[in-house]
């Protein structure tokens, strides 16, 4: 690797960074992270900080998981790559597909289509949903329903079902035939409803109304995150996902659960669907499938969809879709090791316990800092929404958010800022002491901003 001076001199110059303005990055270059150990990362200046971001929702097992590293090294020696397209496959992909169908059998998943990440997985699910209805002879079913504030990736399909204008406007026009329903968000919603159960009913009614307007026989699928992540960790009322499932069943609409963030224990359950007691027709997974050690994802297919494809006798059942790295043997080897460690460490249980500690501590921050408008937590995914005024809920500007993040970093904690939200998604190996450190770091940031 080039020396320190070279890296600093060229920081943000040849790279355009995701989700950032190139000019802003050049004016304020990003932090250069050089090492990781446990739940901590170290920057180019040798400063170690607790990573409350978990990479990007994905480093569930921290940065020191030797079994994953060994699995990657061993597979690189044995077979660094081979294609999973028709005619060939690899041992690790067969084994991981089997493990995933076992892992997600309570959700009813029976088949696996491998991808390179979350956006690929969502794109695959959307395409398979349309194809499913062509096989069934209902080719008018091409539309999609999604929630406002939802995030489903960056491909044109995923961006189209995204419910946040920040991820859409610069790339419009997007996929036609996508319609968004109100998110069940008690802090901000068009109904001014704060009671979770009532809000769930109102949002479900709005979904029913949209279906009636569009025509149920024109809708292929409804997609939702069991807990909305990038939109601000919006935790739906307990009954909302079940209501949505019932609506989909009533109108013959497929349900896609986007579990890219919520899969593998982050909510305190092995999946968000399992948390809410729902069996979707398809699920999208990625991120923690390898704990971020290798780019890998998958679309999981339920029995109804699988049977339709596998009993088809026409050309409509042929899957004309895939990625060069679908079922990459090194990625699948990493996934097998990650799943084994995820299960052995019972990170779902740790996320549930640490999540309750985190929620309680963050509530304490709210009582001390008037900048805090709302706290939202489920397991080890959380958001602290900052407002200039609690009564009006006016959001703060990004300069103040940057000040909070910088001060927290100086105190030893890496935070992620999204709009007026501080987003927390730390590794699921977090300790009680780590929770205290994160909250102390946020407190230091809020004090500096105030």
C-alpha positions in Angstrom: 0.0 0.0 0.0 1.1 3.6 -0.7 2.3 5.6 2.2 0.2 7.8 4.5 1.0 11.1 2.7 -0.1 9.6 -0.6 -3.4 8.4 0.9 -4.2 11.7 2.5 -3.2 13.7 -0.6 -5.5 11.6 -2.9 -8.4 11.2 -0.5 -11.7 11.9 -2.3 -10.0 12.9 -5.5 -10.0 9.8 -7.8 -13.0 8.4 -5.9 -16.7 9.5 -6.1 -18.2 8.3 -2.8 -21.7 6.8 -2.6 -24.5 9.0 -1.1 -22.3 12.1 -1.1 -21.7 15.2 -3.2 -18.3 15.0 -4.9 -17.6 18.7 -4.2 -18.4 18.3 -0.5 -16.1 15.2 -0.2 -13.2 17.1 -1.8 -13.8 20.1 0.5 -14.2 17.9 3.6 -12.5 14.5 2.8 -13.8 11.5 4.6 -12.1 9.7 7.4 -9.6 7.1 6.2 -10.2 3.8 8.1 -7.2 1.5 8.2 -7.8 -1.3 10.7 -10.6 -3.1 12.5 -10.6 -5.1 15.7 -13.6 -6.4 17.5 -16.2 -3.6 17.5 -13.5 -0.9 16.9 -11.9 0.7 13.9 -8.7 2.6 13.6 -8.1 5.6 11.3 -5.0 6.7 9.5 -3.9 8.8 12.4 -4.0 5.8 14.7 -7.1 6.8 16.5 -9.3 3.9 17.6 -13.1 4.4 17.9 -16.1 2.2 18.7 -17.9 1.6 15.5 -21.6 2.3 16.3 -22.4 2.0 12.5 -21.3 -1.6 12.1 -19.6 -0.8 8.8 -23.0 -0.2 7.1 -25.5 -2.2 9.1 -23.5 -5.3 8.1 -20.5 -6.1 10.3 -22.6 -8.1 12.8 -19.7 -10.2 14.0 -17.2 -7.4 14.4 -13.8 -7.1 12.6 -12.0 -10.1 14.2 -13.9 -13.1 13.1 -11.1 -15.5 12.3 -13.4 -18.4 11.1 -14.6 -16.2 8.3 -11.1 -15.0 7.3 -9.9 -18.6 7.3 -12.8 -19.8 5.2 -12.1 -17.1 2.6 -8.4 -17.9 2.5 -9.0 -21.7 2.2 -11.6 -21.2 -0.6 -9.3 -18.9 -2.5 -6.7 -21.6 -2.4 -9.1 -24.3 -3.5 -11.2 -22.4 -6.1 -11.3 -18.6 -6.2 -14.1 -18.4 -8.7 -16.4 -20.4 -11.0 -19.6 -19.5 -12.7 -23.0 -20.4 -11.3 -24.8 -20.0 -14.6 -26.5 -22.9 -16.3 -24.3 -25.9 -16.6 -21.9 -25.4 -13.6 -22.1 -24.8 -9.9 -19.8 -25.0 -6.9 -19.8 -26.9 -3.6 -20.0 -23.8 -1.3 -23.0 -22.4 -3.2 -24.9 -25.7 -2.8 -24.1 -25.9 0.9 -24.9 -22.3 1.6 -28.2 -22.5 -0.3 -29.2 -25.5 1.8 -28.2 -23.7 5.1 -30.2 -20.7 4.1 -33.4 -22.7 3.4 -33.0 -24.4 6.8 -32.3 -21.1 8.5 -35.4 -19.4 7.0 -37.7 -22.4 7.0 -39.9 -20.8 9.7 -40.6 -18.0 7.1 -41.4 -20.6 4.5 -38.4 -20.0 2.3 -37.5 -23.0 0.1 -35.2 -21.7 -2.7 -32.3 -19.4 -3.0 -31.1 -17.1 -5.9 -27.6 -15.7 -5.1 -26.7 -12.1 -5.8 -23.8 -9.7 -5.1 -25.6 -7.6 -2.5 -28.8 -6.0 -1.3 -29.7 -3.9 -4.3 -29.2 -7.0 -6.5 -31.4 -9.0 -4.2 -34.3 -6.4 -4.4 -33.9 -6.2 -8.2 -34.1 -9.9 -8.4 -37.3 -10.1 -6.3 -39.0 -7.4 -8.3 -38.2 -9.2 -11.6 -39.3 -12.6 -10.3 -42.5 -11.1 -9.0 -43.4 -9.9 -12.5 -42.3 -13.1 -14.1 -44.4 -15.1 -11.6 -47.6 -13.4 -12.8 -46.7 -14.0 -16.5 -46.3 -17.7 -15.7 -49.7 -17.6 -14.0 -51.2 -15.9 -17.1 -51.9 -12.6 -15.4 -49.5 -10.4 -17.3 -51.4 -7.2 -16.3 -49.9 -7.6 -12.8 -46.9 -5.4 -13.2 -47.3 -2.7 -10.5 -45.6 -2.5 -7.2 -46.7 -1.0 -3.8 -44.2 0.2 -1.2 -44.0 2.4 1.8 -43.0 6.0 2.0 -39.7 6.5 3.8 -38.6 3.0 2.7 -35.2 2.2 1.3 -34.7 -0.7 -1.1 -31.3 0.0 -2.8 -29.9 1.8 -5.8 -30.8 -0.2 -8.9 -33.6 1.3 -11.0 -36.1 -1.1 -9.6 -35.0 -0.6 -6.0 -34.8 3.2 -6.5 -38.3 3.1 -7.9 -39.8 1.4 -4.8 -37.7 3.6 -2.5 -40.0 5.9 -0.6 -37.5 8.8 0.0 -37.1 11.6 -2.5 -33.4 11.9 -1.6 -32.7 8.6 -3.4 -35.1 9.2 -6.3 -35.3 12.7 -7.6 -31.9 12.9 -9.3 -32.6 9.7 -11.3 -36.2 10.2 -12.3 -38.1 9.2 -14.3 -37.9 5.8 -12.7 -39.8 2.6 -13.1 -43.5 3.3 -14.0 -46.3 1.6 -12.0 -44.9 2.1 -8.5 -47.1 3.6 -5.8 -46.3 4.5 -2.2 -48.5 4.2 0.9 -48.0 6.1 4.2 -45.4 4.6 6.5 -46.7 3.6 10.0 -44.5 6.2 11.7 -45.9 7.5 14.9 -43.6 10.6 15.1 -44.5 11.9 11.6 -47.5 10.8 9.6 -50.3 12.4 7.6 -52.9 11.4 10.1 -51.3 13.1 13.1 -51.9 9.8 14.9 -49.6 8.8 17.8 -51.4 5.6 18.9 -49.6 2.7 17.2 -52.5 0.4 16.9 -54.8 3.1 15.4 -52.0 4.2 13.1 -51.5 0.7 11.8 -55.2 0.5 10.9 -55.1 3.9 9.1 -52.0 2.9 7.1 -53.6 -0.4 6.3 -56.8 1.4 5.1 -54.7 3.7 2.9 -53.0 0.6 1.4 -56.5 -0.9 0.7 -57.6 2.3 -0.9 -54.6 2.4 -3.2 -55.2 -1.2 -4.2 -58.8 -0.4 -5.0 -57.8 2.6 -7.1 -55.1 0.8 -9.1 -57.0 -2.4 -9.4 -55.8 -5.5 -7.5 -55.4 -7.4 -10.7 -52.7 -5.0 -11.9 -50.4 -5.3 -8.8 -47.6 -7.8 -8.7 -46.2 -7.3 -5.3 -46.0 -5.2 -2.1 -42.5 -4.7 -0.7 -41.6 -3.5 2.8 -38.7 -3.5 5.3 -40.0 -5.1 8.6 -38.2 -2.2 10.3 -37.5 0.7 8.0 -33.7 1.3 8.2 -32.2 4.1 6.2 -35.5 6.0 6.3 -34.8 6.6 10.0 -35.3 3.3 11.9 -39.1 3.5 11.7 -40.4 0.6 13.8 -43.9 -0.3 12.7 -46.6 -1.1 15.2 -46.6 -4.7 16.2 -49.6 -5.6 14.1 -48.8 -3.7 10.9 -46.9 -6.3 8.9 -49.6 -8.9 9.7 -52.2 -6.5 8.5 -50.2 -5.9 5.3 -49.9 -9.7 4.8 -53.6 -10.1 5.2 -54.3 -7.4 2.7 -51.9 -9.0 0.2 -53.6 -12.4 0.7 -57.0 -10.9 0.2 -56.1 -9.4 -3.1 -53.7 -12.0 -4.4 -50.7 -9.8 -4.2 -47.2 -11.2 -3.5 -45.4 -9.9 -0.4 -41.6 -9.2 -0.5 -39.9 -8.7 2.8 -36.7 -6.7 2.4 -34.5 -8.2 5.1 -31.2 -6.8 3.9 -30.7 -5.0 7.2 -33.0 -7.0 9.5 -31.9 -10.5 8.6 -29.6 -12.5 10.9 -30.5 -11.1 14.3 -30.3 -7.3 14.2 -33.8 -6.8 15.5 -33.4 -9.4 18.3 -35.0 -12.0 16.1 -33.4 -14.0 13.2 -35.5 -12.0 10.8 -37.9 -9.1 10.9 -40.6 -11.3 9.4 -40.2 -13.8 12.2 -40.2 -10.9 14.7 -43.7 -9.9 13.5 -44.9 -13.4 12.9 -45.3 -13.1 9.1 -44.4 -15.5 6.2 -43.6 -13.4 3.1 -43.6 -14.8 -0.4 -40.0 -13.7 -1.0 -37.2 -12.3 1.1 -34.2 -10.3 0.2 -31.0 -10.7 2.3 -27.4 -9.5 2.2 -25.1 -7.5 4.5 -24.7 -9.7 7.6 -24.8 -12.9 5.4 -21.0 -12.6 5.4 -20.7 -10.0 8.2 -19.5 -7.7 5.5 -16.3 -9.7 4.8 -17.3 -10.5 1.2 -20.0 -9.0 -1.2 -22.9 -11.5 -1.2 -26.6 -11.4 -1.1 -29.6 -13.6 -2.0 -33.3 -13.5 -2.9 -35.2 -16.2 -1.0 -38.2 -17.7 -2.6 -41.3 -19.2 -0.8 -43.0 -22.4 -1.7 -45.9 -20.8 -3.7 -43.6 -18.9 -6.0 -41.1 -21.8 -6.3 -43.8 -24.3 -7.3 -45.2 -21.9 -9.9 -41.8 -21.6 -11.6 -40.8 -25.3 -11.2 -44.0 -26.7 -12.6 -44.2 -24.3 -15.6 -44.0 -26.0 -19.0 -43.5 -22.8 -21.0 -40.6 -20.5 -21.7 -42.0 -18.0 -19.1 -40.5 -20.1 -16.3 -36.9 -19.7 -17.6 -35.0 -17.3 -15.4 -33.3 -14.9 -17.8 -31.6 -13.0 -15.0 -28.4 -13.4 -13.1 -25.0 -11.8 -12.1 -21.5 -12.8 -12.9 -20.8 -13.3 -9.2 -24.1 -15.1 -8.3 -23.1 -17.9 -5.9 -19.4 -16.8 -5.8 -17.6 -19.7 -4.1 -15.5 -17.5 -1.9 -18.5 -15.5 -0.8 -20.5 -18.6 -0.1 -17.6 -20.0 1.9 -17.6 -16.8 3.9 -21.3 -17.0 4.3 -21.1 -20.5 5.7 -18.6 -19.5 8.3 -20.5 -16.3 9.2 -23.7 -18.3 9.7 -22.0 -20.8 11.9 -20.5 -18.0 14.1 -23.8 -16.1 14.1 -25.6 -19.2 15.4 -22.9 -20.1 17.9 -22.7 -16.7 19.4 -26.5 -16.3 19.5 -26.2 -12.7 18.4 -30.0 -12.4 18.1 -30.2 -12.8 21.9 -27.4 -10.3 22.5 -29.0 -7.8 20.2 -32.3 -8.1 22.1 -30.6 -7.6 25.5 -28.2 -4.8 24.4 -31.0 -3.2 22.4 -33.1 -2.8 25.6 -30.1 -1.3 27.4 -29.5 1.1 24.5 -33.1 2.2 24.3 -33.2 3.0 28.0 -30.0 4.9 27.9 -31.1 6.9 24.8 -34.3 7.8 26.6 -32.1 9.3 29.3 -30.4 11.5 26.7 -33.8 12.7 25.5 -34.6 14.1 29.0 -31.2 16.0 29.0 -31.1 17.4 25.5 -33.9 19.4 23.9 -32.3 18.7 20.5 -33.6 15.1 20.7 -37.1 14.9 19.2 -37.6 11.2 19.0 -35.9 7.9 19.9 -36.6 4.8 17.9 -35.1 1.4 18.7 -35.6 -2.3 17.8 -32.8 -4.6 18.9 -29.5 -3.1 17.8 -30.9 -0.7 15.2 -31.7 2.8 16.5 -32.3 6.4 15.4 -32.1 9.6 17.4 -34.0 12.3 15.5 -32.8 15.8 16.2 -35.1 18.8 15.9 -34.7 22.5 16.4 -38.0 22.7 18.3 -39.9 19.8 19.8 -43.3 21.4 19.3 -43.0 22.1 15.6 -40.6 19.2 15.0 -38.6 21.4 12.7 -35.5 19.5 11.6 -32.0 20.8 12.3 -29.5 21.6 9.5 -26.7 19.3 8.3 -24.0 21.5 9.8 -25.3 20.8 13.3 -25.6 17.1 12.5 -21.9 17.1 11.3 -20.9 18.9 14.5 -22.6 16.1 16.6 -20.9 13.4 14.6 -17.5 15.1 14.8 -17.7 15.6 18.6 -18.8 12.0 19.1 -15.8 10.8 17.0 -13.4 12.9 19.1 -14.8 11.2 22.1 -14.2 7.8 20.6 -17.5 6.8 18.9 -18.2 6.5 15.1 -21.7 7.6 14.3 -23.7 7.8 11.0 -25.8 10.8 10.2 -28.7 10.6 7.7 -30.7 13.8 7.3 -31.6 14.9 10.8 -31.2 11.3 12.3 -28.3 9.7 14.1 -28.4 6.1 12.9 -27.0 3.3 15.1 -26.3 -0.2 13.8 -23.3 -1.5 15.8 -21.9 -5.0 15.7 -24.1 -7.5 17.4 -21.2 -8.7 19.6 -21.6 -5.4 21.5 -21.1 -5.5 25.3 -23.0 -3.5 28.0 -19.8 -1.4 28.4 -19.9 -0.6 24.6 -23.5 0.5 24.9 -22.5 3.0 27.6 -19.6 4.3 25.5 -21.9 4.8 22.5 -24.4 6.8 24.5 -21.7 8.8 26.2 -20.3 9.6 22.8 -23.7 10.8 21.5 -24.1 12.9 24.7 -20.8 14.5 24.0 -21.9 15.3 20.4 -25.2 16.7 21.6 -23.5 18.9 24.2 -21.1 20.2 21.6 -23.9 21.0 19.2 -26.0 22.7 21.9 
